[in-house]
């Protein structure tokens, strides 16, 4: 089993043998995984070609995680802060 972590969500799935990219593609809508998300396998940064092994922890992080505001010029939330 692979433990998939996305934001506050954490669930186990039988995904050993799958690539990180195929998991991202399959679960992108259900877990809101962004195309430019940072990927970590067992705490180490990984790429989309990495193959998952039984017991792995797979984590997708929003590239703006921990950043106050997204910084996009057309973002209504960021514009309110100016």
Long-range contacts (C-beta under 8 A, 24 or more apart in sequence): 1-54, 1-55, 2-52, 2-54, 2-55, 2-56, 2-57, 2-58, 3-56, 3-57, 3-58, 4-31, 4-58, 4-59, 4-60, 5-57, 5-58, 5-59, 5-60, 6-31, 6-32, 6-33, 6-59, 6-60, 7-31, 7-32, 7-62, 15-52, 15-58, 16-52, 16-53, 16-54, 16-56, 17-51, 17-52, 18-51, 18-52, 19-48, 19-49, 19-50, 19-51, 19-52, 20-46, 20-47, 20-48, 20-49, 20-50, 20-51, 20-52, 20-58, 21-48, 21-49, 23-52, 23-58, 24-48, 24-60, 31-60, 33-60, 34-60, 34-62, 34-63, 36-63, 37-61, 37-62, 37-63, 38-62, 38-63, 38-65
